[in-house]
Amino acid sequence: MWAVFATLMIALIIGTSVFWLWMLVDCLSRPERKFKGKNDKLIWILLMIFFWVLGSILYFFMVKEKKGKR
């Protein structure tokens, strides 16, 4: 039972880490002109660093998804 729980937790940690890194790289590589304000890129980077998964999820839905809709 504990082995299954440990395996699921490790998979969850790896999955969220990959998602966080993917969103952080996307934000860093996105040109400044794609953001609305002058400091938006810096704010998103700081949000993703300090709030890790929550910041990445917010970035995904508020910035990354808009890219595909245009």
PQR file of N, CA, C, O and H, with PARSE charges and radii, in Angstrom:
ATOM      1  N   MET A   1       0.819  -1.197   0.000 -0.4000 1.5000
ATOM      2  CA  MET A   1       0.000   0.000   0.000 -0.0000 2.0000
ATOM      3  C   MET A   1       0.864   1.263   0.000  0.5500 1.7000
ATOM      4  O   MET A   1       0.622   2.202  -0.758 -0.5500 1.4000
ATOM      5  N   TRP A   2       1.881   1.261   0.872 -0.4000 1.5000
ATOM      6  CA  TRP A   2       2.754   2.435   0.931 -0.0000 2.0000
ATOM      7  C   TRP A   2       3.555   2.606  -0.346  0.5500 1.7000
ATOM      8  O   TRP A   2       3.868   3.731  -0.737 -0.5500 1.4000
ATOM      9  H   TRP A   2       2.078   0.498   1.488  0.4000 1.0000
ATOM     10  N   ALA A   3       3.887   1.507  -0.996 -0.4000 1.5000
ATOM     11  CA  ALA A   3       4.654   1.591  -2.238 -0.0000 2.0000
ATOM     12  C   ALA A   3       3.833   2.259  -3.336  0.5500 1.7000
ATOM     13  O   ALA A   3       4.368   3.037  -4.126 -0.5500 1.4000
ATOM     14  H   ALA A   3       3.632   0.593  -0.679  0.4000 1.0000
ATOM     15  N   VAL A   4       2.550   1.961  -3.389 -0.4000 1.5000
ATOM     16  CA  VAL A   4       1.666   2.585  -4.374 -0.0000 2.0000
ATOM     17  C   VAL A   4       1.538   4.077  -4.086  0.5500 1.7000
ATOM     18  O   VAL A   4       1.615   4.900  -4.999 -0.5500 1.4000
ATOM     19  H   VAL A   4       2.115   1.329  -2.748  0.4000 1.0000
ATOM     20  N   PHE A   5       1.344   4.423  -2.815 -0.4000 1.5000
ATOM     21  CA  PHE A   5       1.233   5.823  -2.421 -0.0000 2.0000
ATOM     22  C   PHE A   5       2.518   6.579  -2.744  0.5500 1.7000
ATOM     23  O   PHE A   5       2.468   7.688  -3.277 -0.5500 1.4000
ATOM     24  H   PHE A   5       1.282   3.755  -2.073  0.4000 1.0000
ATOM     25  N   ALA A   6       3.663   5.990  -2.427 -0.4000 1.5000
ATOM     26  CA  ALA A   6       4.952   6.630  -2.704 -0.0000 2.0000
ATOM     27  C   ALA A   6       5.164   6.808  -4.209  0.5500 1.7000
ATOM     28  O   ALA A   6       5.667   7.843  -4.646 -0.5500 1.4000
ATOM     29  H   ALA A   6       3.704   5.089  -1.995  0.4000 1.0000
ATOM     30  N   THR A   7       4.792   5.824  -4.985 -0.4000 1.5000
ATOM     31  CA  THR A   7       4.928   5.913  -6.440 -0.0000 2.0000
ATOM     32  C   THR A   7       4.046   7.017  -7.008  0.5500 1.7000
ATOM     33  O   THR A   7       4.476   7.778  -7.875 -0.5500 1.4000
ATOM     34  H   THR A   7       4.383   4.983  -4.630  0.4000 1.0000
ATOM     35  N   LEU A   8       2.812   7.102  -6.517 -0.4000 1.5000
ATOM     36  CA  LEU A   8       1.906   8.153  -6.980 -0.0000 2.0000
ATOM     37  C   LEU A   8       2.417   9.540  -6.598  0.5500 1.7000
ATOM     38  O   LEU A   8       2.323  10.474  -7.394 -0.5500 1.4000
ATOM     39  H   LEU A   8       2.463   6.484  -5.813  0.4000 1.0000
ATOM     40  N   MET A   9       2.950   9.679  -5.404 -0.4000 1.5000
ATOM     41  CA  MET A   9       3.485  10.967  -4.964 -0.0000 2.0000
ATOM     42  C   MET A   9       4.701  11.377  -5.789  0.5500 1.7000
ATOM     43  O   MET A   9       4.834  12.544  -6.156 -0.5500 1.4000
ATOM     44  H   MET A   9       3.027   8.920  -4.757  0.4000 1.0000
ATOM     45  N   ILE A  10       5.575  10.441  -6.079 -0.4000 1.5000
ATOM     46  CA  ILE A  10       6.747  10.736  -6.905 -0.0000 2.0000
ATOM     47  C   ILE A  10       6.315  11.136  -8.306  0.5500 1.7000
ATOM     48  O   ILE A  10       6.873  12.073  -8.878 -0.5500 1.4000
ATOM     49  H   ILE A  10       5.467   9.493  -5.781  0.4000 1.0000
ATOM     50  N   ALA A  11       5.331  10.444  -8.870 -0.4000 1.5000
ATOM     51  CA  ALA A  11       4.818  10.791 -10.201 -0.0000 2.0000
ATOM     52  C   ALA A  11       4.193  12.185 -10.196  0.5500 1.7000
ATOM     53  O   ALA A  11       4.372  12.949 -11.145 -0.5500 1.4000
ATOM     54  H   ALA A  11       4.878   9.684  -8.406  0.4000 1.0000
ATOM     55  N   LEU A  12       3.467  12.514  -9.142 -0.4000 1.5000
ATOM     56  CA  LEU A  12       2.855  13.835  -9.023 -0.0000 2.0000
ATOM     57  C   LEU A  12       3.911  14.929  -8.913  0.5500 1.7000
ATOM     58  O   LEU A  12       3.787  15.977  -9.548 -0.5500 1.4000
ATOM     59  H   LEU A  12       3.321  11.893  -8.372  0.4000 1.0000
ATOM     60  N   ILE A  13       4.929  14.698  -8.129 -0.4000 1.5000
ATOM     61  CA  ILE A  13       6.002  15.682  -7.973 -0.0000 2.0000
ATOM     62  C   ILE A  13       6.752  15.874  -9.281  0.5500 1.7000
ATOM     63  O   ILE A  13       7.050  17.009  -9.653 -0.5500 1.4000
ATOM     64  H   ILE A  13       5.029  13.847  -7.614  0.4000 1.0000
ATOM     65  N   ILE A  14       7.060  14.804  -9.981 -0.4000 1.5000
ATOM     66  CA  ILE A  14       7.756  14.907 -11.268 -0.0000 2.0000
ATOM     67  C   ILE A  14       6.876  15.611 -12.290  0.5500 1.7000
ATOM     68  O   ILE A  14       7.358  16.467 -13.031 -0.5500 1.4000
ATOM     69  H   ILE A  14       6.817  13.882  -9.679  0.4000 1.0000
ATOM     70  N   GLY A  15       5.599  15.267 -12.341 -0.4000 1.5000
ATOM     71  CA  GLY A  15       4.678  15.890 -13.291 -0.0000 2.0000
ATOM     72  C   GLY A  15       4.523  17.377 -13.065  0.5500 1.7000
ATOM     73  O   GLY A  15       4.555  18.156 -14.018 -0.5500 1.4000
ATOM     74  H   GLY A  15       5.208  14.571 -11.738  0.4000 1.0000
ATOM     75  N   THR A  16       4.356  17.781 -11.816 -0.4000 1.5000
ATOM     76  CA  THR A  16       4.211  19.215 -11.537 -0.0000 2.0000
ATOM     77  C   THR A  16       5.519  19.961 -11.764  0.5500 1.7000
ATOM     78  O   THR A  16       5.504  21.123 -12.170 -0.5500 1.4000
ATOM     79  H   THR A  16       4.331  17.148 -11.043  0.4000 1.0000
ATOM     80  N   SER A  17       6.635  19.317 -11.513 -0.4000 1.5000
ATOM     81  CA  SER A  17       7.931  19.954 -11.772 -0.0000 2.0000
ATOM     82  C   SER A  17       8.149  20.184 -13.261  0.5500 1.7000
ATOM     83  O   SER A  17       8.639  21.239 -13.664 -0.5500 1.4000
ATOM     84  H   SER A  17       6.648  18.373 -11.184  0.4000 1.0000
ATOM     85  N   VAL A  18       7.789  19.206 -14.073 -0.4000 1.5000
ATOM     86  CA  VAL A  18       7.917  19.356 -15.528 -0.0000 2.0000
ATOM     87  C   VAL A  18       6.986  20.454 -16.027  0.5500 1.7000
ATOM     88  O   VAL A  18       7.385  21.269 -16.859 -0.5500 1.4000
ATOM     89  H   VAL A  18       7.391  18.349 -13.745  0.4000 1.0000
ATOM     90  N   PHE A  19       5.753  20.486 -15.532 -0.4000 1.5000
ATOM     91  CA  PHE A  19       4.809  21.530 -15.931 -0.0000 2.0000
ATOM     92  C   PHE A  19       5.322  22.910 -15.535  0.5500 1.7000
ATOM     93  O   PHE A  19       5.247  23.849 -16.328 -0.5500 1.4000
ATOM     94  H   PHE A  19       5.430  19.824 -14.856  0.4000 1.0000
ATOM     95  N   TRP A  20       5.843  23.044 -14.311 -0.4000 1.5000
ATOM     96  CA  TRP A  20       6.390  24.312 -13.832 -0.0000 2.0000
ATOM     97  C   TRP A  20       7.556  24.762 -14.700  0.5500 1.7000
ATOM     98  O   TRP A  20       7.634  25.928 -15.088 -0.5500 1.4000
ATOM     99  H   TRP A  20       5.903  22.282 -13.667  0.4000 1.0000
ATOM    100  N   LEU A  21       8.450  23.849 -15.001 -0.4000 1.5000
ATOM    101  CA  LEU A  21       9.601  24.194 -15.833 -0.0000 2.0000
ATOM    102  C   LEU A  21       9.162  24.591 -17.233  0.5500 1.7000
ATOM    103  O   LEU A  21       9.717  25.530 -17.804 -0.5500 1.4000
ATOM    104  H   LEU A  21       8.386  22.902 -14.687  0.4000 1.0000
ATOM    105  N   TRP A  22       8.180  23.902 -17.800 -0.4000 1.5000
ATOM    106  CA  TRP A  22       7.662  24.216 -19.131 -0.0000 2.0000
ATOM    107  C   TRP A  22       7.071  25.630 -19.162  0.5500 1.7000
ATOM    108  O   TRP A  22       7.328  26.389 -20.096 -0.5500 1.4000
ATOM    109  H   TRP A  22       7.729  23.139 -17.336  0.4000 1.0000
ATOM    110  N   MET A  23       6.286  25.981 -18.148 -0.4000 1.5000
ATOM    111  CA  MET A  23       5.683  27.317 -18.097 -0.0000 2.0000
ATOM    112  C   MET A  23       6.733  28.393 -17.844  0.5500 1.7000
ATOM    113  O   MET A  23       6.633  29.489 -18.397 -0.5500 1.4000
ATOM    114  H   MET A  23       6.077  25.365 -17.389  0.4000 1.0000
ATOM    115  N   LEU A  24       7.733  28.104 -17.026 -0.4000 1.5000
ATOM    116  CA  LEU A  24       8.794  29.069 -16.758 -0.0000 2.0000
ATOM    117  C   LEU A  24       9.619  29.333 -18.008  0.5500 1.7000
ATOM    118  O   LEU A  24       9.939  30.485 -18.299 -0.5500 1.4000
ATOM    119  H   LEU A  24       7.814  27.214 -16.577  0.4000 1.0000
ATOM    120  N   VAL A  25       9.969  28.296 -18.747 -0.4000 1.5000
ATOM    121  CA  VAL A  25      10.719  28.459 -19.996 -0.0000 2.0000
ATOM    122  C   VAL A  25       9.886  29.221 -21.016  0.5500 1.7000
ATOM    123  O   VAL A  25      10.413  30.070 -21.736 -0.5500 1.4000
ATOM    124  H   VAL A  25       9.710  27.360 -18.510  0.4000 1.0000
ATOM    125  N   ASP A  26       8.591  28.927 -21.086 -0.4000 1.5000
ATOM    126  CA  ASP A  26       7.714  29.650 -22.010 -0.0000 2.0000
ATOM    127  C   ASP A  26       7.688  31.138 -21.677  0.5500 1.7000
ATOM    128  O   ASP A  26       7.770  31.977 -22.574 -0.5500 1.4000
ATOM    129  H   ASP A  26       8.163  28.237 -20.502  0.4000 1.0000
ATOM    130  N   CYS A  27       7.577  31.462 -20.411 -0.4000 1.5000
ATOM    131  CA  CYS A  27       7.535  32.861 -19.996 -0.0000 2.0000
ATOM    132  C   CYS A  27       8.862  33.561 -20.282  0.5500 1.7000
ATOM    133  O   CYS A  27       8.880  34.695 -20.759 -0.5500 1.4000
ATOM    134  H   CYS A  27       7.510  30.781 -19.683  0.4000 1.0000
ATOM    135  N   LEU A  28       9.961  32.889 -19.993 -0.4000 1.5000
ATOM    136  CA  LEU A  28      11.272  33.490 -20.233 -0.0000 2.0000
ATOM    137  C   LEU A  28      11.557  33.693 -21.717  0.5500 1.7000
ATOM    138  O   LEU A  28      12.219  34.662 -22.090 -0.5500 1.4000
ATOM    139  H   LEU A  28       9.947  31.967 -19.606  0.4000 1.0000
ATOM    140  N   SER A  29      11.072  32.801 -22.559 -0.4000 1.5000
ATOM    141  CA  SER A  29      11.363  32.898 -23.992 -0.0000 2.0000
ATOM    142  C   SER A  29      10.361  33.771 -24.756  0.5500 1.7000
ATOM    143  O   SER A  29      10.609  34.134 -25.906 -0.5500 1.4000
ATOM    144  H   SER A  29      10.535  32.014 -22.255  0.4000 1.0000
ATOM    145  N   ARG A  30       9.245  34.103 -24.131 -0.4000 1.5000
ATOM    146  CA  ARG A  30       8.222  34.937 -24.776 -0.0000 2.0000
ATOM    147  C   ARG A  30       8.717  36.382 -24.850  0.5500 1.7000
ATOM    148  O   ARG A  30       9.199  36.914 -23.850 -0.5500 1.4000
ATOM    149  H   ARG A  30       9.044  33.808 -23.197  0.4000 1.0000
ATOM    150  N   PRO A  31       8.609  37.023 -26.009 -0.5600 1.5000
ATOM    151  CA  PRO A  31       9.063  38.421 -26.135  0.2800 2.0000
ATOM    152  C   PRO A  31       8.257  39.365 -25.236  0.5500 1.7000
ATOM    153  O   PRO A  31       7.088  39.115 -24.941 -0.5500 1.4000
ATOM    154  N   GLU A  32       8.897  40.439 -24.813 -0.4000 1.5000
ATOM    155  CA  GLU A  32       8.253  41.420 -23.926 -0.0000 2.0000
ATOM    156  C   GLU A  32       6.986  42.002 -24.551  0.5500 1.7000
ATOM    157  O   GLU A  32       6.024  42.298 -23.841 -0.5500 1.4000
ATOM    158  H   GLU A  32       9.846  40.642 -25.053  0.4000 1.0000
ATOM    159  N   ARG A  33       6.980  42.164 -25.846 -0.4000 1.5000
ATOM    160  CA  ARG A  33       5.830  42.804 -26.503 -0.0000 2.0000
ATOM    161  C   ARG A  33       4.568  41.949 -26.460  0.5500 1.7000
ATOM    162  O   ARG A  33       3.477  42.459 -26.714 -0.5500 1.4000
ATOM    163  H   ARG A  33       7.761  41.923 -26.422  0.4000 1.0000
ATOM    164  N   LYS A  34       4.689  40.677 -26.148 -0.4000 1.5000
ATOM    165  CA  LYS A  34       3.520  39.792 -26.053 -0.0000 2.0000
ATOM    166  C   LYS A  34       2.752  39.989 -24.744  0.5500 1.7000
ATOM    167  O   LYS A  34       1.617  39.533 -24.613 -0.5500 1.4000
ATOM    168  H   LYS A  34       5.575  40.262 -25.942  0.4000 1.0000
ATOM    169  N   PHE A  35       3.371  40.666 -23.782 -0.4000 1.5000
ATOM    170  CA  PHE A  35       2.717  40.941 -22.510 -0.0000 2.0000
ATOM    171  C   PHE A  35       2.053  42.307 -22.582  0.5500 1.7000
ATOM    172  O   PHE A  35       2.473  43.165 -23.359 -0.5500 1.4000
ATOM    173  H   PHE A  35       4.294  41.037 -23.889  0.4000 1.0000
ATOM    174  N   LYS A  36       1.024  42.512 -21.779 -0.4000 1.5000
ATOM    175  CA  LYS A  36       0.276  43.770 -21.812 -0.0000 2.0000
ATOM    176  C   LYS A  36       1.077  44.931 -21.240  0.5500 1.7000
ATOM    177  O   LYS A  36       1.200  45.973 -21.885 -0.5500 1.4000
ATOM    178  H   LYS A  36       0.683  41.815 -21.147  0.4000 1.0000
ATOM    179  N   GLY A  37       1.619  44.769 -20.050 -0.4000 1.5000
ATOM    180  CA  GLY A  37       2.338  45.839 -19.388 -0.0000 2.0000
ATOM    181  C   GLY A  37       3.842  45.678 -19.488  0.5500 1.7000
ATOM    182  O   GLY A  37       4.349  44.651 -19.939 -0.5500 1.4000
ATOM    183  H   GLY A  37       1.519  43.923 -19.526  0.4000 1.0000
ATOM    184  N   LYS A  38       4.544  46.712 -19.060 -0.4000 1.5000
ATOM    185  CA  LYS A  38       6.000  46.713 -19.150 -0.0000 2.0000
ATOM    186  C   LYS A  38       6.638  45.693 -18.201  0.5500 1.7000
ATOM    187  O   LYS A  38       7.642  45.069 -18.545 -0.5500 1.4000
ATOM    188  H   LYS A  38       4.132  47.546 -18.693  0.4000 1.0000
ATOM    189  N   ASN A  39       6.065  45.525 -17.022 -0.4000 1.5000
ATOM    190  CA  ASN A  39       6.649  44.633 -16.015 -0.0000 2.0000
ATOM    191  C   ASN A  39       5.922  43.304 -15.890  0.5500 1.7000
ATOM    192  O   ASN A  39       6.207  42.540 -14.968 -0.5500 1.4000
ATOM    193  H   ASN A  39       5.249  46.032 -16.743  0.4000 1.0000
ATOM    194  N   ASP A  40       5.002  43.011 -16.779 -0.4000 1.5000
ATOM    195  CA  ASP A  40       4.211  41.777 -16.675 -0.0000 2.0000
ATOM    196  C   ASP A  40       5.078  40.518 -16.709  0.5500 1.7000
ATOM    197  O   ASP A  40       4.824  39.571 -15.966 -0.5500 1.4000
ATOM    198  H   ASP A  40       4.771  43.632 -17.528  0.4000 1.0000
ATOM    199  N   LYS A  41       6.088  40.506 -17.557 -0.4000 1.5000
ATOM    200  CA  LYS A  41       6.945  39.322 -17.662 -0.0000 2.0000
ATOM    201  C   LYS A  41       7.650  39.063 -16.327  0.5500 1.7000
ATOM    202  O   LYS A  41       7.691  37.925 -15.859 -0.5500 1.4000
ATOM    203  H   LYS A  41       6.295  41.276 -18.160  0.4000 1.0000
ATOM    204  N   LEU A  42       8.197  40.103 -15.720 -0.4000 1.5000
ATOM    205  CA  LEU A  42       8.875  39.959 -14.440 -0.0000 2.0000
ATOM    206  C   LEU A  42       7.907  39.499 -13.353  0.5500 1.7000
ATOM    207  O   LEU A  42       8.253  38.654 -12.526 -0.5500 1.4000
ATOM    208  H   LEU A  42       8.163  41.028 -16.099  0.4000 1.0000
ATOM    209  N   ILE A  43       6.712  40.046 -13.355 -0.4000 1.5000
ATOM    210  CA  ILE A  43       5.711  39.653 -12.360 -0.0000 2.0000
ATOM    211  C   ILE A  43       5.346  38.179 -12.505  0.5500 1.7000
ATOM    212  O   ILE A  43       5.235  37.468 -11.507 -0.5500 1.4000
ATOM    213  H   ILE A  43       6.431  40.732 -14.027  0.4000 1.0000
ATOM    214  N   TRP A  44       5.157  37.711 -13.748 -0.4000 1.5000
ATOM    215  CA  TRP A  44       4.811  36.309 -13.957 -0.0000 2.0000
ATOM    216  C   TRP A  44       5.959  35.389 -13.540  0.5500 1.7000
ATOM    217  O   TRP A  44       5.725  34.326 -12.964 -0.5500 1.4000
ATOM    218  H   TRP A  44       5.246  38.288 -14.559  0.4000 1.0000
ATOM    219  N   ILE A  45       7.189  35.790 -13.826 -0.4000 1.5000
ATOM    220  CA  ILE A  45       8.342  34.977 -13.426 -0.0000 2.0000
ATOM    221  C   ILE A  45       8.402  34.867 -11.901  0.5500 1.7000
ATOM    222  O   ILE A  45       8.607  33.781 -11.360 -0.5500 1.4000
ATOM    223  H   ILE A  45       7.379  36.653 -14.293  0.4000 1.0000
ATOM    224  N   LEU A  46       8.223  35.994 -11.215 -0.4000 1.5000
ATOM    225  CA  LEU A  46       8.242  35.971  -9.751 -0.0000 2.0000
ATOM    226  C   LEU A  46       7.089  35.150  -9.184  0.5500 1.7000
ATOM    227  O   LEU A  46       7.272  34.419  -8.211 -0.5500 1.4000
ATOM    228  H   LEU A  46       8.056  36.877 -11.655  0.4000 1.0000
ATOM    229  N   LEU A  47       5.903  35.262  -9.782 -0.4000 1.5000
ATOM    230  CA  LEU A  47       4.772  34.446  -9.327 -0.0000 2.0000
ATOM    231  C   LEU A  47       5.069  32.956  -9.472  0.5500 1.7000
ATOM    232  O   LEU A  47       4.752  32.165  -8.584 -0.5500 1.4000
ATOM    233  H   LEU A  47       5.755  35.856 -10.572  0.4000 1.0000
ATOM    234  N   MET A  48       5.676  32.578 -10.589 -0.4000 1.5000
ATOM    235  CA  MET A  48       5.971  31.164 -10.802 -0.0000 2.0000
ATOM    236  C   MET A  48       7.082  30.667  -9.882  0.5500 1.7000
ATOM    237  O   MET A  48       7.090  29.498  -9.497 -0.5500 1.4000
ATOM    238  H   MET A  48       5.933  33.221 -11.311  0.4000 1.0000
ATOM    239  N   ILE A  49       8.012  31.537  -9.531 -0.4000 1.5000
ATOM    240  CA  ILE A  49       9.081  31.112  -8.629 -0.0000 2.0000
ATOM    241  C   ILE A  49       8.562  30.979  -7.197  0.5500 1.7000
ATOM    242  O   ILE A  49       8.845  29.986  -6.527 -0.5500 1.4000
ATOM    243  H   ILE A  49       8.006  32.487  -9.844  0.4000 1.0000
ATOM    244  N   PHE A  50       7.806  31.971  -6.724 -0.4000 1.5000
ATOM    245  CA  PHE A  50       7.375  31.962  -5.329 -0.0000 2.0000
ATOM    246  C   PHE A  50       6.138  31.103  -5.072  0.5500 1.7000
ATOM    247  O   PHE A  50       5.982  30.567  -3.975 -0.5500 1.4000
ATOM    248  H   PHE A  50       7.576  32.778  -7.268  0.4000 1.0000
ATOM    249  N   PHE A  51       5.260  30.964  -6.060 -0.4000 1.5000
ATOM    250  CA  PHE A  51       4.037  30.187  -5.853 -0.0000 2.0000
ATOM    251  C   PHE A  51       4.020  28.905  -6.665  0.5500 1.7000
ATOM    252  O   PHE A  51       2.985  28.241  -6.731 -0.5500 1.4000
ATOM    253  H   PHE A  51       5.386  31.400  -6.951  0.4000 1.0000
ATOM    254  N   TRP A  52       5.099  28.547  -7.267 -0.4000 1.5000
ATOM    255  CA  TRP A  52       5.388  27.314  -7.971 -0.0000 2.0000
ATOM    256  C   TRP A  52       4.220  26.794  -8.799  0.5500 1.7000
ATOM    257  O   TRP A  52       4.002  27.314  -9.893 -0.5500 1.4000
ATOM    258  H   TRP A  52       5.939  29.087  -7.213  0.4000 1.0000
ATOM    259  N   VAL A  53       3.477  25.831  -8.361 -0.4000 1.5000
ATOM    260  CA  VAL A  53       2.428  25.209  -9.172 -0.0000 2.0000
ATOM    261  C   VAL A  53       1.252  26.162  -9.396  0.5500 1.7000
ATOM    262  O   VAL A  53       0.736  26.245 -10.511 -0.5500 1.4000
ATOM    263  H   VAL A  53       3.655  25.408  -7.472  0.4000 1.0000
ATOM    264  N   LEU A  54       0.826  26.868  -8.374 -0.4000 1.5000
ATOM    265  CA  LEU A  54      -0.296  27.791  -8.522 -0.0000 2.0000
ATOM    266  C   LEU A  54       0.031  28.887  -9.533  0.5500 1.7000
ATOM    267  O   LEU A  54      -0.802  29.217 -10.377 -0.5500 1.4000
ATOM    268  H   LEU A  54       1.245  26.801  -7.469  0.4000 1.0000
ATOM    269  N   GLY A  55       1.233  29.453  -9.455 -0.4000 1.5000
ATOM    270  CA  GLY A  55       1.651  30.472 -10.418 -0.0000 2.0000
ATOM    271  C   GLY A  55       1.714  29.929 -11.833  0.5500 1.7000
ATOM    272  O   GLY A  55       1.342  30.619 -12.782 -0.5500 1.4000
ATOM    273  H   GLY A  55       1.910  29.184  -8.770  0.4000 1.0000
ATOM    274  N   SER A  56       2.176  28.709 -11.981 -0.4000 1.5000
ATOM    275  CA  SER A  56       2.255  28.087 -13.308 -0.0000 2.0000
ATOM    276  C   SER A  56       0.882  27.818 -13.900  0.5500 1.7000
ATOM    277  O   SER A  56       0.670  28.009 -15.097 -0.5500 1.4000
ATOM    278  H   SER A  56       2.477  28.148 -11.210  0.4000 1.0000
ATOM    279  N   ILE A  57      -0.051  27.376 -13.064 -0.4000 1.5000
ATOM    280  CA  ILE A  57      -1.412  27.119 -13.538 -0.0000 2.0000
ATOM    281  C   ILE A  57      -2.078  28.425 -13.952  0.5500 1.7000
ATOM    282  O   ILE A  57      -2.738  28.490 -14.989 -0.5500 1.4000
ATOM    283  H   ILE A  57       0.122  27.221 -12.091  0.4000 1.0000
ATOM    284  N   LEU A  58      -1.905  29.467 -13.139 -0.4000 1.5000
ATOM    285  CA  LEU A  58      -2.459  30.773 -13.495 -0.0000 2.0000
ATOM    286  C   LEU A  58      -1.856  31.285 -14.794  0.5500 1.7000
ATOM    287  O   LEU A  58      -2.577  31.806 -15.644 -0.5500 1.4000
ATOM    288  H   LEU A  58      -1.369  29.414 -12.296  0.4000 1.0000
ATOM    289  N   TYR A  59      -0.547  31.145 -14.960 -0.4000 1.5000
ATOM    290  CA  TYR A  59       0.119  31.580 -16.194 -0.0000 2.0000
ATOM    291  C   TYR A  59      -0.434  30.818 -17.394  0.5500 1.7000
ATOM    292  O   TYR A  59      -0.683  31.404 -18.447 -0.5500 1.4000
ATOM    293  H   TYR A  59       0.039  30.721 -14.270  0.4000 1.0000
ATOM    294  N   PHE A  60      -0.622  29.522 -17.233 -0.4000 1.5000
ATOM    295  CA  PHE A  60      -1.124  28.703 -18.330 -0.0000 2.0000
ATOM    296  C   PHE A  60      -2.485  29.192 -18.804  0.5500 1.7000
ATOM    297  O   PHE A  60      -2.706  29.342 -20.006 -0.5500 1.4000
ATOM    298  H   PHE A  60      -0.419  29.045 -16.377  0.4000 1.0000
ATOM    299  N   PHE A  61      -3.393  29.439 -17.874 -0.4000 1.5000
ATOM    300  CA  PHE A  61      -4.743  29.829 -18.256 -0.0000 2.0000
ATOM    301  C   PHE A  61      -4.874  31.301 -18.628  0.5500 1.7000
ATOM    302  O   PHE A  61      -5.745  31.652 -19.424 -0.5500 1.4000
ATOM    303  H   PHE A  61      -3.213  29.317 -16.898  0.4000 1.0000
ATOM    304  N   MET A  62      -4.040  32.161 -18.081 -0.4000 1.5000
ATOM    305  CA  MET A  62      -4.196  33.593 -18.334 -0.0000 2.0000
ATOM    306  C   MET A  62      -3.318  34.118 -19.471  0.5500 1.7000
ATOM    307  O   MET A  62      -3.672  35.109 -20.109 -0.5500 1.4000
ATOM    308  H   MET A  62      -3.332  31.876 -17.434  0.4000 1.0000
ATOM    309  N   VAL A  63      -2.192  33.478 -19.734 -0.4000 1.5000
ATOM    310  CA  VAL A  63      -1.272  33.987 -20.762 -0.0000 2.0000
ATOM    311  C   VAL A  63      -1.070  32.968 -21.881  0.5500 1.7000
ATOM    312  O   VAL A  63      -1.277  33.293 -23.050 -0.5500 1.4000
ATOM    313  H   VAL A  63      -1.904  32.673 -19.216  0.4000 1.0000
ATOM    314  N   LYS A  64      -0.679  31.767 -21.550 -0.4000 1.5000
ATOM    315  CA  LYS A  64      -0.336  30.756 -22.551 -0.0000 2.0000
ATOM    316  C   LYS A  64      -1.526  30.396 -23.428  0.5500 1.7000
ATOM    317  O   LYS A  64      -1.371  30.295 -24.645 -0.5500 1.4000
ATOM    318  H   LYS A  64      -0.512  31.503 -20.600  0.4000 1.0000
ATOM    319  N   GLU A  65      -2.689  30.201 -22.863 -0.4000 1.5000
ATOM    320  CA  GLU A  65      -3.874  29.821 -23.636 -0.0000 2.0000
ATOM    321  C   GLU A  65      -4.327  30.929 -24.579  0.5500 1.7000
ATOM    322  O   GLU A  65      -4.880  30.633 -25.638 -0.5500 1.4000
ATOM    323  H   GLU A  65      -2.815  30.282 -21.875  0.4000 1.0000
ATOM    324  N   LYS A  66      -4.113  32.178 -24.234 -0.4000 1.5000
ATOM    325  CA  LYS A  66      -4.497  33.287 -25.102 -0.0000 2.0000
ATOM    326  C   LYS A  66      -3.706  33.277 -26.399  0.5500 1.7000
ATOM    327  O   LYS A  66      -4.198  33.730 -27.432 -0.5500 1.4000
ATOM    328  H   LYS A  66      -3.664  32.419 -23.374  0.4000 1.0000
ATOM    329  N   LYS A  67      -2.490  32.764 -26.351 -0.4000 1.5000
ATOM    330  CA  LYS A  67      -1.640  32.702 -27.529 -0.0000 2.0000
ATOM    331  C   LYS A  67      -2.281  31.865 -28.634  0.5500 1.7000
ATOM    332  O   LYS A  67      -2.234  32.245 -29.804 -0.5500 1.4000
ATOM    333  H   LYS A  67      -2.090  32.396 -25.511  0.4000 1.0000
ATOM    334  N   GLY A  68      -2.872  30.747 -28.278 -0.4000 1.5000
ATOM    335  CA  GLY A  68      -3.482  29.865 -29.251 -0.0000 2.0000
ATOM    336  C   GLY A  68      -4.797  30.390 -29.818  0.5500 1.7000
ATOM    337  O   GLY A  68      -5.193  29.999 -30.916 -0.5500 1.4000
ATOM    338  H   GLY A  68      -2.910  30.438 -27.328  0.4000 1.0000
ATOM    339  N   LYS A  69      -5.476  31.266 -29.089 -0.4000 1.5000
ATOM    340  CA  LYS A  69      -6.772  31.781 -29.519 -0.0000 2.0000
ATOM    341  C   LYS A  69      -6.660  32.942 -30.503  0.5500 1.7000
ATOM    342  O   LYS A  69      -7.646  33.293 -31.150 -0.5500 1.4000
ATOM    343  H   LYS A  69      -5.154  31.584 -28.197  0.4000 1.0000
ATOM    344  N   ARG A  70      -5.500  33.530 -30.624 -0.4000 1.5000
ATOM    345  CA  ARG A  70      -5.333  34.684 -31.516 -0.0000 2.0000
ATOM    346  C   ARG A  70      -5.134  34.266 -32.931  0.5500 1.7000
ATOM    347  O   ARG A  70      -4.978  35.114 -33.809 -0.5500 1.4000
ATOM    348  H   ARG A  70      -4.699  33.245 -30.098  0.4000 1.0000
TER
END
